[in-house]
């Protein structure tokens, strides 16, 4: 399993790398024996999460507390309710950057997350806007991803999970001290 703190996308100059990443993930998944690797991204802030918090009262009316709710973010829904004023509402969101589909998740603990799951396709072809929100295409990945998200939830700060907390605590430091910190951490584990 690979869990990314943030969306499954490559931004800026290296954005074109998202297409080879899609192909690689799908090649690995198709060649593996047994359970294929899961590639997910979790976002605890941003437009999708803000939208989720706005519609939380409606979610609670329809789905009682203690239940996980999953809402796939289709492009028409995104352009109508989340990213208002999109350049072309018929365009594929993240066409040049993303290699995973966004889902709004309200966890069983009533926390809101944007969960990204790697596309179950090697390429973006005609009709991709509809294909990427077809839940059947993701097979067991949706259940596995939600299970991982809920196992790693934490009370340390709002809408966080343990992996994000560790990433912020251990990796969000400058390169030189980080190297020393990781070196000390590894030495403490292996006992040298």
LINRA-V363852 format. One record per run of one state. SS is the DSSP state (H for helix, E for strand, - for the rest). FROM is the first residue (numbers start at 1). LEN is the number of residues. If there is no record, write none. Layout:
# LINRA-V363852
ss=<SS | SS>
from=<FROM | FROM>
len=<LEN | LEN>
This chain:
# LINRA-V363852
ss=<- | E | - | E | - | H | - | E | - | H | - | E | - | H | - | E | - | E | - | E | - | H | - | H | - | H | - | E | - | E | H | - | H | ->
from=<1 | 2 | 6 | 9 | 10 | 12 | 32 | 39 | 44 | 47 | 63 | 69 | 73 | 75 | 83 | 98 | 99 | 100 | 107 | 112 | 119 | 128 | 132 | 135 | 139 | 141 | 152 | 153 | 154 | 161 | 162 | 172 | 175 | 191>
len=<1 | 4 | 3 | 1 | 2 | 20 | 7 | 5 | 3 | 16 | 6 | 4 | 2 | 8 | 15 | 1 | 1 | 7 | 5 | 7 | 9 | 4 | 3 | 4 | 2 | 11 | 1 | 1 | 7 | 1 | 10 | 3 | 16 | 2>
